[in-house]
């Protein structure tokens, strides 16, 4: 059974940095893109960043392109996905979700992801 577990969220001040992690287990993920999405209260889930199956390509939403870095580690039994966030802003406040894509290639469409974590809360406030 596929399981994705996010960690690393918390309450930080504007300008701070935070690193989110996701541990994915239950099958091999080296043939799947992975991504981070987020959902703020009253808003739709939105794409934050994605990485292709072998880590060679990444993509970012405009909101985080110069502040966020996505990376992955395709382990044998567990794959790890990371999101390094810097210069955080109050508008980055949301629940952040790790997701596994249904193809090898990055998509910004959440419908192209078929496994999701439970989410981790990130709150940016002074």
C-alpha positions as CSV (number, residue, x, y, z in Angstrom):
1,X,0.0,0.0,0.0
2,X,1.3,3.4,-1.0
3,X,1.9,5.7,1.9
4,X,3.2,9.3,1.8
5,X,4.0,11.1,5.0
6,X,4.9,14.7,5.1
7,X,6.8,16.5,7.9
8,X,8.6,19.8,8.6
9,X,5.7,22.2,8.7
10,X,5.3,24.7,11.4
11,X,4.8,28.3,12.5
12,X,7.5,30.7,11.2
13,X,8.0,34.4,10.8
14,X,8.1,36.3,7.5
15,X,11.5,35.9,5.9
16,X,12.3,32.6,7.6
17,X,13.1,29.3,5.9
18,X,11.5,25.9,6.2
19,X,12.2,22.5,4.8
20,X,9.4,20.1,4.1
21,X,10.0,16.4,3.7
22,X,7.9,13.6,2.4
23,X,8.6,9.9,2.8
24,X,6.9,7.7,0.2
25,X,6.8,4.0,0.6
26,X,4.8,1.0,-0.7
27,X,6.2,0.7,-4.2
28,X,8.9,2.0,-6.5
29,X,8.6,5.7,-7.2
30,X,11.6,6.0,-9.5
31,X,9.3,5.9,-12.6
32,X,7.0,8.7,-11.3
33,X,7.1,12.4,-11.1
34,X,6.5,13.9,-7.7
35,X,5.3,17.2,-6.6
36,X,4.2,19.6,-3.9
37,X,0.8,21.2,-3.8
38,X,-0.7,23.5,-1.2
39,X,-4.2,24.6,-0.2
40,X,-5.0,27.7,1.8
41,X,-8.4,28.1,3.6
42,X,-11.1,28.9,1.1
43,X,-8.9,28.4,-1.9
44,X,-8.3,25.6,-4.3
45,X,-5.4,23.2,-4.2
46,X,-2.5,24.7,-6.2
47,X,0.7,23.4,-7.7
48,X,3.8,24.6,-5.9
49,X,6.7,22.6,-7.4
50,X,7.4,19.3,-9.3
51,X,10.3,17.1,-10.1
52,X,10.4,14.5,-12.9
53,X,11.1,10.8,-12.4
54,X,14.9,11.0,-12.2
55,X,15.3,14.4,-10.6
56,X,16.7,15.9,-13.8
57,X,13.9,18.4,-14.4
58,X,12.0,20.7,-12.0
59,X,9.2,23.2,-12.3
60,X,7.8,25.8,-10.0
61,X,4.8,28.0,-9.7
62,X,5.6,31.6,-10.3
63,X,4.9,32.4,-6.6
64,X,7.8,30.3,-5.4
65,X,10.2,30.1,-8.4
66,X,13.0,32.2,-6.8
67,X,12.4,31.0,-3.2
68,X,11.6,27.3,-3.3
69,X,13.8,24.3,-4.3
70,X,12.4,20.9,-4.8
71,X,14.5,17.7,-4.7
72,X,14.1,14.0,-4.5
73,X,16.0,10.9,-3.4
74,X,14.9,7.7,-5.0
75,X,15.7,5.1,-2.4
76,X,15.2,1.4,-2.8
77,X,12.3,1.0,-0.4
78,X,11.4,4.6,0.4
79,X,11.6,7.7,-1.8
80,X,12.1,11.1,-0.3
81,X,10.8,14.4,-1.6
82,X,11.9,17.7,-0.2
83,X,10.9,21.3,-0.5
84,X,13.3,23.9,0.7
85,X,11.4,27.2,1.2
86,X,13.1,30.5,1.9
87,X,12.0,34.1,2.3
88,X,8.6,32.9,3.4
89,X,5.7,35.2,3.2
90,X,2.3,35.2,4.9
91,X,0.7,34.3,1.6
92,X,2.6,31.0,1.7
93,X,0.4,29.9,4.6
94,X,-1.3,26.7,3.6
95,X,-1.5,23.0,4.1
96,X,1.3,21.5,1.9
97,X,0.7,18.1,0.3
98,X,3.2,15.7,-1.2
99,X,2.0,13.9,-4.3
100,X,3.1,11.1,-6.7
101,X,2.4,11.6,-10.4
102,X,0.8,9.1,-12.7
103,X,3.5,9.6,-15.3
104,X,7.2,10.3,-15.3
105,X,6.8,13.9,-16.2
106,X,5.9,17.0,-14.2
107,X,2.3,18.3,-14.4
108,X,0.8,21.3,-12.7
109,X,-2.6,19.6,-12.8
110,X,-3.4,17.9,-9.5
111,X,-5.6,15.4,-11.5
112,X,-2.3,13.9,-12.8
113,X,-1.2,12.8,-9.4
114,X,-2.6,9.6,-8.0
115,X,-1.2,9.4,-4.5
116,X,-1.3,12.0,-1.8
117,X,0.0,12.6,1.7
118,X,-2.1,13.9,4.6
119,X,-0.5,17.3,4.4
120,X,1.6,19.4,6.8
121,X,0.6,22.9,7.9
122,X,2.8,25.9,7.2
123,X,1.9,29.1,8.9
124,X,3.9,32.3,8.2
125,X,3.0,35.0,10.6
126,X,4.6,37.7,12.7
